[in-house]
Amino acid sequence: DAEGSLVGGAILPGPQLSLAALVKNTAQLPQVELDARPKRMLGANTADCLQSGMVHGTAAMVDGMVENFRAALHAPEAPVVATGTLPRSVRTACRTDIDYRETLILDGLYTIWQRNARR
């Protein structure tokens, strides 16, 4: 919000978890790497299609959620912070500018500890 307080957020499965579920629960789908952004949007084989779907699909989901959150908050420039295991390939495929902080949760816990230690 205007005071810099966290208004809310969302937790969703990342592409690694989604891919693992597909590979585990369907027949004959290969495990693919998600570290690199796919060379093409439309895959030419099963592995390329999986990679494109995971990377571009997750990026589209993030972009869509951000657009909806910003509209609901009447804050078209609200900052977006991501944490966890969101691969660089997804972050670069997003249209949204994302402040990625891999250790955000630990940083927050440390800040809480520091504030409590002063008491």
C-alpha positions in Angstrom: 0.0 0.0 0.0 1.0 3.7 0.1 2.8 3.1 3.4 4.8 0.2 2.1 2.9 -2.5 4.0 2.2 -5.9 2.5 -1.4 -6.0 1.3 -1.5 -9.7 0.4 -0.1 -12.2 -2.0 -0.5 -15.6 -3.7 1.2 -18.9 -3.5 1.1 -21.1 -6.6 3.0 -24.1 -7.9 6.1 -23.3 -9.8 7.0 -24.9 -13.1 9.2 -27.5 -11.5 6.3 -28.8 -9.4 3.9 -28.7 -12.3 6.4 -30.6 -14.5 7.0 -33.2 -11.8 3.2 -33.8 -11.5 2.9 -34.2 -15.3 5.8 -36.5 -15.6 4.6 -38.6 -12.6 0.9 -38.8 -13.5 1.1 -39.2 -17.3 2.6 -41.9 -19.5 6.0 -41.4 -21.2 6.6 -37.7 -20.7 10.2 -36.9 -20.2 11.7 -34.7 -17.5 13.1 -31.5 -19.1 15.3 -28.7 -18.0 13.7 -25.4 -17.2 16.8 -23.3 -16.6 17.0 -22.0 -20.1 14.3 -20.1 -21.8 12.9 -22.1 -24.8 14.3 -21.1 -28.1 10.8 -21.1 -29.7 7.3 -20.5 -28.3 5.9 -23.5 -30.2 7.8 -26.7 -29.5 8.7 -29.1 -32.3 8.8 -32.2 -30.1 7.5 -33.4 -26.8 10.4 -32.2 -24.7 10.4 -28.7 -26.4 6.6 -28.5 -25.9 6.9 -29.4 -22.2 9.6 -26.8 -21.7 7.7 -24.1 -23.6 4.5 -24.9 -21.7 6.1 -24.8 -18.3 8.2 -21.7 -18.9 5.8 -19.6 -21.0 2.6 -20.9 -19.3 4.0 -20.0 -15.8 5.1 -16.6 -17.1 1.6 -16.0 -18.5 0.0 -17.1 -15.3 2.2 -14.7 -13.3 1.6 -11.8 -15.7 -2.2 -12.5 -15.6 -2.3 -12.6 -11.8 -0.3 -9.4 -11.5 -2.6 -7.6 -13.9 -5.6 -8.8 -11.9 -4.1 -7.8 -8.5 -3.1 -4.4 -9.8 -6.6 -3.8 -11.1 -8.2 -5.0 -7.9 -5.9 -2.7 -5.9 -6.3 0.2 -8.3 -2.5 0.3 -8.3 -1.2 -0.2 -11.9 2.4 0.3 -10.7 2.3 -1.9 -7.6 5.7 -3.6 -7.2 6.0 -7.4 -7.7 8.3 -9.4 -5.5 8.9 -13.2 -6.1 10.7 -15.6 -3.9 11.2 -19.4 -4.0 12.4 -21.4 -6.9 11.1 -19.3 -9.8 13.6 -20.0 -12.6 15.3 -17.2 -14.4 13.8 -18.6 -17.6 10.3 -17.8 -16.3 11.2 -14.4 -14.9 12.7 -13.3 -18.2 9.6 -14.7 -20.1 7.3 -12.5 -17.9 6.2 -9.1 -19.2 6.0 -8.0 -15.6 9.1 -6.4 -13.9 9.8 -8.8 -11.0 12.0 -8.1 -8.0 13.3 -11.6 -7.3 14.5 -12.3 -3.8 15.5 -15.9 -3.4 15.9 -15.5 0.4 13.0 -13.2 1.1 11.5 -15.4 3.8 14.8 -15.7 5.6 15.4 -12.0 5.3 12.0 -11.3 6.8 12.6 -13.7 9.7 15.9 -12.0 10.4 14.2 -8.6 10.4 11.6 -9.8 12.9 14.4 -11.3 15.1 16.3 -7.9 15.0 13.2 -6.0 16.0 12.4 -8.4 18.8 16.1 -8.3 20.0 15.8 -4.6 20.6 13.0 -5.0 23.1 
